Amino acid sequence: MKVIICGAGQVGWQIARHLASENNDVTVVDNNAELVRRATETLDVQGVAGFASYPDVLERAGARDADMVIAATHSDEVNMVTCQVAHSVFEVPRKIARLRAQSYLDAIYSDLYRRDHLPIDVVISPEREVAQAALLRLSSPTAFDTEFFLDNKAQLLGLTIGDDCPVINTPLRQLTDLFSTLRALVVGIRREGVLFKPEAGDQIFPGDECYIFADVADVSRTLEIFGKKARKQERVVLIGGGNVGLAVAKALEEQRHRVRAKVIEKNRACAERAADALEKTIVLHGDGLDRNLLREANIDSADAVLAVTDDDKTNILAAVRAKNNGCPMAICLINDPTLVPLLAPLKIDAYINPRATTVSSILRHVRQGRVRHVYSVGDAEAEVIEAQVLSTSQLAGRKISEIDLPEGVMVAGLLKGGKLIKPVGATRIDEGDVVALFAMSADVAEVERLLQVSIDFF
């Protein structure tokens, strides 16, 4: 597949890295020649320096025979015009655009939008994606990362192992013997900053970050086995009333289970906008780092604080102050991945990486066809790929023990006839089954080959 990626920033670079590793013909376009040079030197991609919305630049990038254009520059207007030019001038079959401005999103998601007027096949809103990720974190307060798979019947949980975990120093193969009915698998372990796919003889140690793929019906039991307690979130304080904070607060108001939320916003105009848009949520104007304001928000009786301002350091400091004032759980929005190692020593429970959520969302739409879902784990260290098994797949008609899976790949879950199955060596994978695979980034291309879905994007 031939793909043109417009924008060589963090998101564009990560998408290019994923697609190039899967033997796609990728061209990166950016008006910053240095970013283009970085992409071409570190990735197996071609590069064109120039404005992506210019027809001559797109022509140099090969738009006449491109299968897809992904417009992920920092400018909404450039992204929209790029898609328009790709459609009108070059008849590119599929266009994906990243848009941030709420005004554009409101128009696109309303009756004002007509595809023939603005030919964008998929709109990705980073703020909406981040808001959804924040709600997922709140729904699983003991996990630092979480996502649903296989028709929402399975859940990926990222858990930090504490000293009180009942199964530390226990080989993973023994977990099956100890908890024979537990439908959960440890698919990844991050130890001392390095993520790996564990073997049956590996043990879990305090400080490890474990990724566990579990049947949703067994999530509570899984949390208990790994030393975590499930708890409801009934009172939440949001620090930051911008697009992300506002989207989260609105979603909390609409939930069937009532969650009492308070929003703290430093910018007065933004606070007034949030107050006008929210019906049941209290909005406080002031600095989320102000100890007195946090007390006014009753931070000591809150179940969680969610810091989602547009400044990473403010989010970290606000989360630390909230925890010091008695809030048991803190979640941060972090754009800079180099700050993530600081979170554990500061006792911040979870974080949301906008880049990772946006990349996962775009890849999910790029890999259409038999691939149903793709989730990027950590800083693009691994992926969980959900796909329907084709008759031509090397997985079809074989037991898991008979399949020569790459070292960094594990079958995490299987949906057979609509029923979720915990995979074991004797489990047979058949055509039509839906399989979830945990794969280290270096092995993703081989997974696509095994599934034989890389050509089935549309």
C-alpha positions, 0 to 999 in steps of 0.5 A: 500500500502506498501512503503519504503522511503529511506532518513529520512530528511525533504523531506522523513519525510514529505512524510512518515507523509503524507502516514502514515496518510493515513493508508499505510504501511510505512518503513523509511530507513536512515543510520542516526539512530537518524533520523530513531528514530525520524521518528518512535517515531513521526510517525506511521512508521517502521524504519531501520537504514542502507544504503538504497542501500544495498540489505540486508538493503532493505530486512530488510525494506520489499522490497520483498513485497513492492509496491513502493520505494521512494529514497530521500536521499541526494546522487544522487548515492545512490538514483539511486543504490537503485532503481536499487537494488529494481528493479533487486533484489526485483522486486519492481513495482514502483521506484521514485528517487530524483536527483539533479546533472544536468549531470544525469538529462541531460542524463536521459531526453535525448536519453542516458536514457533507462529504462532497464538500469536505472529502475526509473519510476519517476525522481524528480528534486528539482531544476526543481520543484523550477524553475517551482514554481518561474515562477508561483510566477512571473506569479502572482506577487501579490500572495505569493503562487499559483498553477493551478488545474482542467485542468488549469481552476482554480487557487489557490491564496495566498493573504496577506490582506492589510488595503486597502482591500475593503472586510475586516470585511465582513462575507464570506457569504456576498461576494456571495451576493455582487459579485454574478457572481464571481467564487472564494471561500476563502478556507483557512485563516492563522491568527497569524500563524494558518491556518484554513478552514473558515466558512460562518460567518468568516470575513477577517481582515488586516494581514490575509493570505487568500487562494482563489480558483478562475476561471482563467477567474476571477483572475484579478477581484478576485485580485481587490476585495481583494485589489490587482492590477494585473501587468506584469513582464517585467524586472526581476533580478535574484540573483543566477545563479545556477541550479535554477536561470539558469532554470528560466532565460532559461524559461523566454527567451523562453516565448512568452511575452518578459521578460528582465532578468539579473542574478547576480552570485557571483561564477565566474565559475558559472557565466561563465556557465550561460553566455554561456547557456543564449542567451538574458540574461545579467549575472553579476559577483558579490555579490547580496548584493553589492548595486553598483552592484544592481544599475548596474543591474537597480534594481530600474527599475526592476519589481521583484527580485528573490533571489535563491542562496543556502543560505537562509540568503543571499536570505533574505538580498538580497531581502530586499536590492533590495526592499530598492533600489526601486524594488517593488516585492521580492521573496525568496528561503527559505529552513528553514521554521523557517525563514518564519515568518521574511518575512512579517515584512521585506516586502518580498512579496513571498517565495518558499519552495523547500521541499514543492514543492518536497513533492508535486511533489512526492505525485502527482506521488505516488497518481496516478490513480483517484487522479490527483493532490496534492498540499501541502499548507504552511508547510504541514498544508493543501492540495488541492487534485484534483481527479476524482469521482468514482462510489464507492465514497461517493461523487457520486450522492449527493449534496454537502449539503448532504455530511458529510464532515469533519470540515477541508474540503471544496469543492473548485472547480468542473469540470463537462463535462469539464466545471468549476463550482463554488460549492454551497450547491445545486451542485450535484457531479456525477461519472466522475466529477473532484473535487478539495478539500481543506483539513487540514492535519488532515483530508486528510485520511478521504478525501481519504476514501470519494473518495475511491481512496487510493487503486488506486495508479497504 
